[in-house]
Structure formats: C-alpha cells, structure tokens
Amino acid sequence: MRDNSRGRPHASWAYARRVVKFGLVGATGLVVNTALLALFSGVLGVHYLLGAALATQGSTAWNFFITDIWVFRDRVPGRAKLRRFGMFWVLNNVALLIRWPVLWVLTDLVGIQYLISNLITLLLVMAGRYALSEFWIWNDGSAREEDLAWR
C-alpha cells in the first residue's frame, strides 16, 4: 500500500515490518539466551540468576548486531554503532534487573523450571525493548507518531 500524498510506502506498513523483524530477531535471541543459560546453569552449575545475567550478555550482542543490520537498516541514526551497542546493552541489562525478581518468583516460589521461567520473563519485556529501540536507540528523526498511526 502506498501513501499517495508522499509517494512512499505507508509509514504504518514500514512500522509493522520493523515490529515483525524485531520479533524474529528476538526469537533467535531467545534460542541463544536459553542455550547459554542451559550451558552456564545446567552444565557448568552456575546459579540460574547469575546464569541469566551471563546469558543476557551473549544474547544482547547477538540481538544487537542482527537488529542493527536488518531491522533498522533503513535508519541513519546520528549515533555511532558503538554508542548504539552501549545503549542496547544498558537497555537489556535494565530489563534484566526487572526480570530477575520475576524469574526468582516463577522458579523458586511457583516452581517453574528455570529455563521456562527465563523464557517467560524475556517475553514479558519484549514490547518495551522494541519501543525503546525504535524511539531511543535507532531514532533518526523518522520515528514519529505517524509511524504508529494505523490508517
């Protein structure tokens, strides 16, 4: 669908494509994060909360590079790649601080296996991570309310 007033694809379609791409990258990141957590905690015997922190570092690097070259490749941010990576790292580690208590409650109090609890917490923060990625990290000035307008 084209927005005939500007002769370019409708902004809401571009936004929808980025959301889908971000979700696909996130799905691969879930696999990476889960595999790393299983390695650290299941194989090496690291406590699952520390294992989740270590797994987050690996999946953050994985997700950043794919997100940067595929999801937001149409953006020309005013920030260097290293700065974007730092912002993405901060975002994911702040999300980890939010995930940790939920992970603990699900695992230790509710009795859900730690890999499943971890997956649940990752899914819970996904939308917030997308919004902050879209409007803070990769914002080149084109991320406006118009991108959110589903006409």
Buried (B, 14 or more C-beta within 10 A) or exposed (E): EEBEEEEEEBBBBBBEEBBEBBEEBBEEBBEBBBBBBBBBBBEEEBEBBEBBBBBBBBBBBBBBBBBBEEBBEEBEBEBEEEEBBBBBBEBBEBBBEEBBEBBBEBBEEEEBEBBEBBBBBBEEBBEEBBEBBBEEBBBEEBBEEEBEEEE
